[in-house]
């Protein structure tokens, strides 16, 4: 491999592929924090030049964390379609970018190609793309999955109704749930983050949401975002679980800090297949985010974007119904500004899709970051244009339990209207039956949660 390039009469030499990938990344505060980011724009350009001329075989032969040392690497390599890889291994990363952005490459072509790409290859090509490139390429790819309803249907944009409450109050949670539904939010999932991670709380929230869904005949799925082992215990006791949730990461060390392994996720998947309440076959929900490995000191000197791509390589083994980033959730030590949030969201959406995943986005930020609602709305619109399967729906856009900012129920409705998108078909029929939507638009009844009190 040639690991040096000349820019403005300066020669930049890199030690290995891991350093090239890190230096080629757009600036992120987490990479700066751990000392692996490019020190100048010229060094970043040099790294991109080097990266563009490396072959996919070069990347295959140099995983950023060795196969013998890391379970995530083993999952990625063991699941690779070697026949497809052999057909393209001589391509440079630059040639891969040109193919993806070419007019002839369809979503089906890219889905086929993706099975022969490791996560590092996918991260590498994303590093050579502008923001518009990422939107254009991501828009080509659309992947569906089915739990109780089908997500990813062309022309649709779904939302997770997220009625979190700071004390796990059933009354408070139901009030938020009703408001979200009245704005057409909830077709992706009714998903609650519990304050208390125990079987009793999780079971109570699952039973409450399932009973509400049954009472009002709502075509969606429920999920309580506790640790996977807590959900498994609730399942064993008979709690009504449609989707099993877990946060996942791009290194074995980070996953171990989350208290998970590939075997545990496999066990959870098999359990919900046997004892869950959804139709399936897609029964898992994963959340990810650039920077989790940095926050856990489990990054091995690998840049955040590459580790995020590896997270998708780990997650695709389990055929999730939903997967989304929360890259702005950790804070300024990993993603500092609104500009960094926008870039990370576009990178994550593209990389997730090129892994063949039914990808959603949580264009979120915390109050101690240098970000604001305008930048969050820009990210939402760009990701919607790029074909995100779903976003979050949070009352007022301010999660009072997790203390961060995300898309509100009003944002959900506005985004659909701006881009001419509709709810998932089954859910739209239900909205029409409830008088909340007419001919693809919200009615005068929309936004009135009292319709659920009659």
C-alpha positions as CSV (number, residue, x, y, z in Angstrom):
1,X,0.0,0.0,0.0
2,X,1.2,3.5,-0.8
3,X,0.5,5.5,2.4
4,X,1.8,9.0,1.5
5,X,0.7,11.9,-0.6
6,X,2.0,15.3,-1.6
7,X,-0.2,18.4,-1.0
8,X,1.1,21.9,-1.6
9,X,4.7,20.7,-1.7
10,X,4.3,18.9,1.6
11,X,4.6,15.2,1.8
12,X,2.3,13.5,4.3
13,X,3.1,9.9,5.3
14,X,0.8,7.7,7.3
15,X,1.8,4.7,9.4
16,X,-1.1,2.4,8.5
17,X,-4.7,2.2,7.2
18,X,-6.2,3.0,10.6
19,X,-4.4,6.3,10.6
20,X,-5.4,7.1,7.0
21,X,-9.1,6.4,7.9
22,X,-8.8,8.7,10.9
23,X,-7.1,11.5,9.2
24,X,-9.5,11.4,6.2
25,X,-12.5,11.9,8.4
26,X,-14.3,15.2,8.6
27,X,-13.4,16.9,11.9
28,X,-15.2,15.6,14.9
29,X,-14.4,16.6,18.5
30,X,-14.1,13.0,19.7
31,X,-11.4,12.2,17.2
32,X,-9.6,15.4,18.2
33,X,-10.0,14.5,21.9
34,X,-8.2,11.2,21.5
35,X,-5.5,12.7,19.2
36,X,-6.2,10.9,15.9
37,X,-7.8,13.7,13.8
38,X,-6.0,15.4,11.0
39,X,-4.0,18.4,12.2
40,X,-4.8,20.5,9.2
41,X,-7.0,20.7,6.1
42,X,-4.0,19.8,4.0
43,X,-3.3,16.6,6.0
44,X,-7.0,15.7,5.7
45,X,-6.8,16.1,1.9
46,X,-3.6,14.0,1.8
47,X,-5.3,11.2,3.7
48,X,-8.3,11.3,1.3
49,X,-6.0,11.1,-1.7
50,X,-4.2,8.1,-0.2
51,X,-7.5,6.5,0.7
52,X,-9.0,7.0,-2.8
53,X,-6.2,5.0,-4.3
54,X,-6.2,2.1,-1.9
55,X,-8.0,-1.1,-3.1
56,X,-10.8,-2.8,-1.4
57,X,-8.4,-5.8,-1.0
58,X,-6.0,-3.5,0.9
59,X,-8.8,-2.7,3.3
60,X,-9.9,-6.3,3.6
61,X,-6.4,-7.3,4.5
62,X,-6.0,-4.6,7.2
63,X,-9.1,-4.6,9.5
64,X,-8.7,-1.7,12.0
65,X,-9.0,-4.2,14.9
66,X,-7.6,-7.7,14.2
67,X,-9.9,-10.6,13.6
68,X,-8.4,-12.6,16.5
69,X,-8.8,-9.8,19.0
70,X,-12.4,-8.5,18.4
71,X,-15.8,-10.2,18.1
72,X,-17.2,-7.3,16.0
73,X,-14.5,-7.9,13.4
74,X,-15.3,-11.6,13.4
75,X,-19.0,-10.9,12.8
76,X,-18.2,-8.6,9.9
77,X,-15.8,-10.9,8.2
78,X,-17.7,-14.1,8.9
79,X,-20.9,-12.6,7.3
80,X,-19.1,-11.3,4.2
81,X,-20.1,-12.7,0.8
82,X,-16.6,-13.7,-0.5
83,X,-17.8,-14.4,-4.0
84,X,-19.0,-10.8,-4.4
85,X,-15.9,-9.5,-2.7
86,X,-13.6,-11.4,-5.1
87,X,-15.4,-9.7,-8.0
88,X,-14.6,-6.2,-6.7
89,X,-11.5,-6.6,-4.6
90,X,-9.4,-4.8,-7.2
91,X,-11.5,-1.7,-7.2
92,X,-10.1,1.4,-5.5
93,X,-12.1,3.3,-3.0
94,X,-12.3,6.1,-5.5
95,X,-13.7,3.8,-8.1
96,X,-16.3,2.5,-5.6
97,X,-17.4,6.1,-4.9
98,X,-17.8,6.7,-8.7
99,X,-19.8,3.5,-9.0
100,X,-22.2,4.4,-6.2
101,X,-22.8,7.9,-7.4
102,X,-23.1,6.8,-11.1
103,X,-26.5,7.1,-12.7
104,X,-26.5,3.4,-13.7
105,X,-26.2,2.0,-10.1
106,X,-29.6,1.3,-8.7
107,X,-30.6,0.5,-5.2
108,X,-30.8,-3.1,-6.1
109,X,-27.2,-3.0,-7.5
110,X,-26.0,-1.4,-4.3
111,X,-27.8,-3.9,-2.1
112,X,-26.1,-6.7,-4.0
113,X,-22.7,-5.0,-3.8
114,X,-23.0,-4.3,-0.1
115,X,-22.8,-8.0,0.8
116,X,-19.2,-8.0,-0.4
117,X,-18.2,-4.9,1.5
118,X,-16.7,-4.9,5.0
119,X,-17.7,-2.0,7.3
120,X,-14.3,-0.4,6.9
121,X,-14.8,-0.3,3.1
122,X,-18.1,1.4,3.6
123,X,-16.7,3.9,6.0
124,X,-13.8,4.6,3.6
125,X,-16.0,5.5,0.6
126,X,-18.2,7.7,2.8
127,X,-15.1,9.7,3.8
128,X,-14.6,10.7,0.1
129,X,-18.2,12.0,-0.2
130,X,-19.6,15.5,0.2
131,X,-22.8,16.0,2.1
132,X,-24.7,16.2,-1.2
133,X,-23.0,13.0,-2.3
134,X,-24.2,11.3,0.9
135,X,-27.8,12.4,0.4
136,X,-27.8,11.4,-3.3
137,X,-26.3,8.0,-2.6
138,X,-28.5,7.2,0.4
139,X,-31.6,8.2,-1.4
140,X,-30.9,5.4,-4.0
141,X,-31.3,2.7,-1.3
142,X,-34.6,1.8,0.4
143,X,-34.9,-1.2,2.6
144,X,-38.1,-2.6,4.1
145,X,-38.7,-4.6,7.2
146,X,-41.8,-6.1,8.9
147,X,-42.7,-6.4,12.5
148,X,-46.5,-5.9,12.8
149,X,-46.4,-3.3,10.0
150,X,-43.9,-2.8,7.1
151,X,-41.4,0.1,7.5
152,X,-39.5,1.6,4.5
153,X,-42.4,1.6,2.0
154,X,-41.6,4.1,-0.8
155,X,-43.2,7.5,-0.3
156,X,-43.6,7.0,3.4
157,X,-41.9,8.5,6.5
158,X,-42.6,6.9,9.9
159,X,-42.0,8.0,13.4
160,X,-41.3,6.5,16.8
161,X,-43.7,7.9,19.3
162,X,-41.5,8.4,22.4
163,X,-43.6,9.2,25.4
164,X,-40.9,9.1,28.0
165,X,-41.6,10.4,31.5
166,X,-39.1,11.4,34.3
167,X,-40.9,9.1,36.9
168,X,-42.2,6.4,34.6
169,X,-45.7,7.8,35.3
170,X,-48.3,5.8,33.4
171,X,-50.6,8.8,33.3
172,X,-47.9,11.1,32.0
173,X,-46.7,8.6,29.5
174,X,-50.3,8.0,28.2
175,X,-50.8,11.8,27.9
176,X,-47.7,12.2,25.7
177,X,-48.6,9.1,23.7
178,X,-52.1,10.4,22.9
179,X,-50.7,13.8,21.7
180,X,-48.2,12.1,19.4
181,X,-50.8,9.8,17.9
182,X,-53.1,12.8,17.3
183,X,-50.3,14.3,15.1
184,X,-49.8,11.0,13.2
185,X,-46.6,9.9,15.1
186,X,-46.2,6.3,16.2
187,X,-46.3,4.2,13.0
188,X,-42.6,3.1,13.5
189,X,-43.1,2.1,17.1
190,X,-44.4,3.2,20.5
191,X,-41.0,3.1,22.2
192,X,-40.4,4.2,25.8
193,X,-37.1,4.7,27.6
194,X,-37.7,3.7,31.3
195,X,-36.2,5.5,34.2
196,X,-36.0,2.3,36.2
197,X,-34.5,-0.7,34.4
198,X,-36.2,-3.6,36.2
199,X,-38.6,-6.3,35.1
200,X,-41.7,-4.9,36.9
201,X,-41.4,-1.4,35.4
202,X,-40.6,-2.8,31.9
203,X,-43.5,-5.2,32.1
204,X,-45.9,-2.5,33.3
205,X,-45.0,-0.2,30.4
206,X,-45.2,-3.0,27.9
207,X,-48.6,-4.1,29.1
208,X,-49.8,-0.5,29.2
209,X,-48.8,0.3,25.6
210,X,-50.1,-3.1,24.3
211,X,-53.4,-2.6,26.0
212,X,-53.7,0.9,24.5
213,X,-52.8,-0.5,21.1
214,X,-55.5,-3.2,21.4
215,X,-58.1,-0.9,22.7
216,X,-57.7,1.6,19.8
217,X,-56.8,-1.0,17.2
218,X,-53.5,0.8,16.4
219,X,-51.4,-1.0,13.7
220,X,-47.9,-0.5,15.2
221,X,-45.4,-2.2,17.5
222,X,-44.4,-1.6,21.1
223,X,-40.9,-1.6,22.7
224,X,-39.4,-0.6,26.1
225,X,-35.8,0.4,25.7
226,X,-34.4,-1.2,28.8
227,X,-31.3,-3.4,28.8
228,X,-31.8,-6.5,26.6
229,X,-31.5,-8.8,29.6
230,X,-34.3,-7.0,31.4
231,X,-36.5,-7.3,28.4
232,X,-35.7,-11.0,28.1
233,X,-36.7,-11.6,31.7
234,X,-39.9,-9.7,31.1
235,X,-40.5,-11.9,28.0
236,X,-40.0,-15.0,30.0
237,X,-42.6,-13.8,32.5
238,X,-45.1,-13.2,29.7
239,X,-44.8,-9.5,29.0
240,X,-46.2,-8.5,25.6
241,X,-43.0,-7.6,23.6
242,X,-43.1,-6.8,19.9
243,X,-39.5,-5.5,19.5
244,X,-36.4,-6.2,21.6
245,X,-34.1,-3.2,21.9
246,X,-30.4,-2.8,22.6
247,X,-27.7,-0.2,22.1
248,X,-24.7,-1.7,20.2
249,X,-21.2,-0.5,19.4
250,X,-18.3,-1.0,17.0
251,X,-15.9,-2.9,19.2
252,X,-16.1,-5.9,21.4
253,X,-14.8,-3.9,24.4
254,X,-17.6,-1.3,24.0
255,X,-20.2,-4.0,23.6
256,X,-18.9,-5.6,26.8
257,X,-19.3,-2.3,28.6
258,X,-22.9,-2.3,27.4
259,X,-23.2,-5.8,28.9
260,X,-23.7,-7.6,25.6
261,X,-22.1,-10.0,23.2
262,X,-23.1,-11.5,19.8
263,X,-24.3,-14.7,21.6
264,X,-26.5,-12.7,23.9
265,X,-28.1,-10.7,21.0
266,X,-28.7,-14.0,19.2
267,X,-30.3,-15.5,22.3
268,X,-32.6,-12.4,22.6
269,X,-33.5,-12.7,18.9
270,X,-34.4,-16.3,19.3
271,X,-36.4,-15.7,22.4
272,X,-38.6,-12.9,20.9
273,X,-39.1,-15.2,17.9
274,X,-40.6,-17.8,20.2
275,X,-42.4,-15.7,22.9
276,X,-42.9,-12.2,21.4
277,X,-46.2,-10.8,20.3
278,X,-45.3,-9.4,16.9
279,X,-45.7,-11.0,13.5
280,X,-42.1,-10.6,12.4
281,X,-39.8,-11.7,11.0
282,X,-37.9,-8.5,11.9
283,X,-38.0,-8.2,15.7
284,X,-34.9,-6.3,16.9
285,X,-34.4,-2.6,17.4
286,X,-30.8,-1.2,17.7
287,X,-29.6,2.3,18.5
288,X,-26.0,3.4,17.8
289,X,-24.1,6.7,17.7
290,X,-20.7,8.1,16.7
291,X,-18.7,8.5,19.9
292,X,-19.9,5.7,22.2
293,X,-16.6,3.9,21.9
294,X,-14.7,7.1,22.8
295,X,-16.9,7.7,25.8
296,X,-16.2,4.2,27.0
297,X,-12.4,4.3,26.2
298,X,-13.0,1.4,23.9
299,X,-11.9,2.9,20.5
300,X,-8.4,1.4,20.0
301,X,-7.4,4.6,18.2
302,X,-10.0,4.1,15.5
303,X,-12.0,7.1,14.3
304,X,-15.6,7.4,15.4
305,X,-17.1,7.2,11.9
306,X,-15.3,3.9,11.1
307,X,-16.4,2.5,14.4
308,X,-20.0,3.5,13.7
309,X,-19.8,1.7,10.4
310,X,-18.6,-1.4,12.2
311,X,-21.6,-1.1,14.5
312,X,-23.9,-1.6,11.5
313,X,-21.8,-4.5,10.4
314,X,-22.5,-6.1,13.7
315,X,-26.2,-5.2,13.8
316,X,-27.1,-6.5,10.3
317,X,-26.5,-10.1,11.4
318,X,-29.8,-9.9,13.4
319,X,-32.1,-8.5,10.6
320,X,-33.5,-5.6,12.7
321,X,-36.8,-3.9,12.1
322,X,-35.3,-0.6,13.2
323,X,-31.9,0.9,13.6
324,X,-31.0,4.5,14.2
325,X,-28.1,6.7,15.4
326,X,-28.2,9.1,18.3
327,X,-24.8,10.6,17.4
328,X,-25.6,14.0,19.0
329,X,-26.7,12.4,22.3
330,X,-23.4,12.0,24.1
331,X,-22.3,15.7,24.0
332,X,-19.6,18.0,22.9
333,X,-16.7,15.7,23.9
334,X,-17.6,13.5,20.9
335,X,-19.8,15.7,18.6
336,X,-19.3,19.4,19.4
337,X,-21.4,21.4,17.1
338,X,-24.6,21.4,15.0
339,X,-22.4,21.2,11.9
340,X,-20.8,18.0,13.2
341,X,-24.2,16.6,14.0
342,X,-25.4,17.2,10.5
343,X,-22.4,15.5,9.0
344,X,-22.6,12.6,11.3
345,X,-26.3,12.0,10.6
346,X,-25.7,12.0,6.9
347,X,-22.7,9.7,7.2
348,X,-24.6,7.3,9.4
349,X,-27.7,7.2,7.2
350,X,-25.6,6.4,4.1
351,X,-23.4,3.8,5.9
352,X,-26.3,2.1,7.5
353,X,-28.1,1.9,4.2
354,X,-25.0,0.5,2.4
355,X,-25.0,-2.2,5.0
356,X,-28.5,-3.1,3.7
357,X,-30.3,-1.9,6.9
358,X,-33.7,-0.3,7.3
359,X,-32.1,2.8,8.7
360,X,-33.7,5.7,10.6
361,X,-32.1,8.8,12.2
362,X,-32.4,10.6,15.5
363,X,-31.1,14.1,14.5
364,X,-30.6,15.0,18.2
365,X,-28.4,17.2,20.3
366,X,-27.8,18.0,24.0
367,X,-28.2,21.4,25.6
368,X,-24.4,21.7,26.4
369,X,-23.4,21.4,22.7
370,X,-22.9,24.3,20.3
371,X,-26.0,23.3,18.4
372,X,-29.5,24.7,18.1
373,X,-32.9,23.9,16.7
374,X,-32.2,25.4,13.3
375,X,-29.3,23.0,12.7
376,X,-31.4,20.1,14.1
377,X,-34.2,20.9,11.6
378,X,-31.7,21.2,8.7
379,X,-30.4,17.7,9.6
380,X,-34.0,16.4,9.7
381,X,-34.8,17.7,6.3
382,X,-31.6,16.5,4.7
383,X,-32.0,13.0,6.2
384,X,-35.6,12.9,5.1
385,X,-34.5,13.9,1.6
386,X,-32.0,11.1,1.8
387,X,-34.7,8.5,2.5
388,X,-34.5,8.0,6.3
389,X,-37.1,5.3,7.2
390,X,-38.1,7.1,10.4
391,X,-37.4,9.8,13.0
392,X,-38.3,10.2,16.6
393,X,-41.5,11.9,17.9
394,X,-40.9,13.7,21.2
395,X,-43.4,16.1,22.9
396,X,-42.2,19.6,22.3
397,X,-39.0,18.2,20.9
398,X,-37.6,18.1,24.4
399,X,-37.2,14.8,26.1
400,X,-37.9,15.5,29.7
401,X,-36.5,12.2,30.9
402,X,-33.3,11.9,28.9
403,X,-32.7,15.7,28.7
404,X,-31.9,16.2,25.0
405,X,-33.5,17.7,22.0
406,X,-35.0,15.7,19.1
407,X,-37.8,15.9,16.5
408,X,-41.2,17.0,17.9
409,X,-44.6,15.7,16.9
410,X,-45.0,19.0,15.0
411,X,-41.7,18.4,13.2
412,X,-42.9,15.0,12.2
413,X,-46.0,16.4,10.6
414,X,-44.2,19.3,8.9
415,X,-41.5,17.0,7.4
416,X,-44.2,14.8,5.8
417,X,-46.0,17.9,4.4
418,X,-42.9,19.5,3.0
419,X,-41.7,16.4,1.2
420,X,-45.0,15.0,0.3
421,X,-44.5,11.8,2.3
422,X,-47.2,9.8,4.1
423,X,-47.4,7.5,7.1
424,X,-47.0,3.7,6.8
425,X,-50.1,2.5,4.8
426,X,-51.7,0.5,7.6
427,X,-51.2,3.4,10.0
428,X,-52.6,5.9,7.6
429,X,-55.8,3.9,7.2
430,X,-56.1,3.9,11.0
431,X,-55.5,7.7,11.1
432,X,-58.3,8.2,8.5
433,X,-60.6,6.0,10.6
434,X,-59.9,8.1,13.6
435,X,-60.5,11.3,11.6
436,X,-56.9,12.5,12.2
437,X,-55.9,12.4,8.5
438,X,-57.8,13.0,5.2
439,X,-56.3,12.4,1.8
440,X,-52.8,12.3,3.1
441,X,-53.0,15.5,5.2
442,X,-53.8,16.1,8.8
443,X,-57.4,17.1,9.5
444,X,-58.9,19.8,11.8
445,X,-59.1,17.1,14.5
446,X,-55.3,16.5,14.4
447,X,-53.4,17.7,17.5
448,X,-56.4,17.0,19.8
449,X,-55.5,14.2,22.2
450,X,-58.9,14.3,23.8
451,X,-60.2,12.2,20.9
452,X,-58.8,9.2,22.9
453,X,-60.8,10.2,26.0
454,X,-64.2,9.6,24.3
